[in-house]
Amino acid sequence: MSYAKQKTSYWNLAIFLLVILVLVAGAYYFWMSSEKKSESPAVNENIVINTNQNINLNTNQATLKNYKNTDYYFIVDYPSTWSMKTNVSSSDKNEIFTAAFTTALDQRVSLSVMPEGLESAVRDSININTENDIKIDAVNGKKLDGTNTKDGSPVTIILVKLNNRLYSFNGQSNDINEIIKNFSFLR
């Protein structure tokens, strides 16, 4: 092979390796930047706290909103970072009241009040793994843990009967606990 052809071959090989190196570096950069976007950091590193102020970072002592419903005889306090909407639906002489809560993490928790005869329909909505006794404001109830029959997602349902009504709390267990710890019946 002539010197000119050999020199051209080396340059072609060098350019080829350089292109491969640039492609690999670009792919690595793209992969790393997409990884950073998909991560949910546990701590925001950009928080600045003025030490001259008293700031309570304990979420267990967050301010609460209050909702009182005299038609369905209950009162509940829920975290101020949550939102709530209410709805009343009727069918076949069965009126169902629902208070739907949305947590700060966009999780859903609901409290439905309905005729106690609808308990079997509520139970049929969950594949029950465990069933335990529970008390809500000194009233006996049942805590059902299992999976949703529609999509298989984990769900907790708490059922409490009082005055011919069934109070059904539905959602993730830790979110339901936020509701039931500040829930009381109006008697």
N, C-alpha and C positions, 0 to 999 in steps of 0.2 A: 504494500500500500504506500502510496506517495505521501510525502510530508504534508502537503496541502489537504489531501483527503483525510489524513489522520487528525490534523488540526481541526477540520470541519466536524469530524465525528465527535471529538472531545467537546467542542462548543455545543453541538446538538445534544449531547448527553448532559452537559452542564445546564443548558436551558431547560431540558426536560425535567431534570431533578429540581431545579429552581421552581418550575411550575407546580410540580407535585408538592414541594415544601410549602408554597403559598396556599395551595388548595387545602392541605392538611391543617395549616395554621388557621385559615379562615373557618374551616369546619369546627376546629377546636374552640375558636373564639365564639362562634355562633352557638355551639353547644353549651359553653359556660355561661353566656349571657342569658340563654333561655332557662338554664337551671336556676339562676339568681332570681328571675322573674317568677318562677313557679314556687320558690321557697316562701314559707310564711315565717318570717323571723319572730322568735319568741320575745325579743326585746327590741324596741325601737331605739337605735343608738343616737337619734337626734333629739332626745328629750332633754330639755334644760329645766331644772327646778331652781327656783329662787328660794334660797334657804331662809329668807326673812319671812316666808309665809308658811302657815300650817296647811299642809296638803295631806289629805287622807287617801292613801293608795290602797287601802283594804276594801276590796269589792264586797265583802260581806256586810259592810256598813254603808252601802250605797244608799242614796236617797230613794224613797219609795213614793209611788203614786197610789192613790186610794180609789177603789171602785166599790160602790155600794148599790145593791139591787134589791129594793124592797118588794118587787113583784115575785122574785124567786128566793128571797130570804137569805141572802148572804152578803158578806163584805170581804174584799180581798185587797191586800197591799202587794204591789209588784214593783220590780226595779224600774227606776225612772228612765233607764236606757232602753226599756222595752216599749213597744207600741201595743195598742189593744183596739179591736173592733168588735162590735156586738151585732147579732143577727137573731131574728125570730122567724122560724119557718113552721108552717102548719100543713099537715096532710092527714086525712082519715081521723079527724078529731084529736090528733096528737100534735101538741105544740112543743117545739124544741127551741130552747134559748141557747145560744152559743156565744161565749166570750172567747175570741181568738187572740192569743198573745203572740207577738213576734219578738224574739230575743235580740240582743245586740249582735249576736252571731248569725242572725237570720234563721234561727230554728223556730219551729211552730209548737205551741202548747195551746190546748183548748180545754175549756170547761163547758160542758153541755149539761143543761137541766131539762129532763124529759119525764114522761110518765114512767113509773118503775116497771111497767109491763114490757118495756123495750129493752130490758137487760139482755135477753137472749140475742137480740140483733147486735148489740154492742159486743157481746162475747164472741159472736160468729165472725167479727171483723179481725180477730187476732188468733194466731196459732199459739196457744198458751203453753209456755215452758214451765213457769212456776206461778203459784197462787198462794198468797199469804194474807193473814189478817192484818188490818191497819186501823188506826183511829184518826179521824179528822175532827178536830174540835170536840173531842170526847164522844163521837158517833162512830160506831163500828162500820167497817167497810172491808173491801177486798182489793189487794194490789195484784194485778196480773202483769207478768212480764212475758214477752214473747215476740213474735214477728207478725207484721202486717200481712194479711192474706192476699192483698193485691200486689204488693211489690217486694215482700220479704224483708223490709227494713225493720230494725229492732224498734220495739215500742213498749211503753208502759201505760197501762190503763188502771186508774183507781176508781172503784165504784162504791158510792155511799148512798144509802137510801134514808130518806127522811120525809115525813109527811106525804107519803104516796108519790114522792118524786125520786128520780134517780139522778144523782150528780156524778157525771163521768168526766174525769180528768184524763187527758190523752196527750202523749208526747214522749220525749226522752226523759228518763228517770231523774237526772240531775236538774232539768228545767222544771219538771213537775214539783220537785221538792221546793223550789223557789216560790211556787204558788201555794202549796198546801201549808207551808210553815207560817204563812201570814193570812190564812183563810179562816173565816169563822161564820157560823150560821147565825142569822138573826132569829131570835126566839121570842 
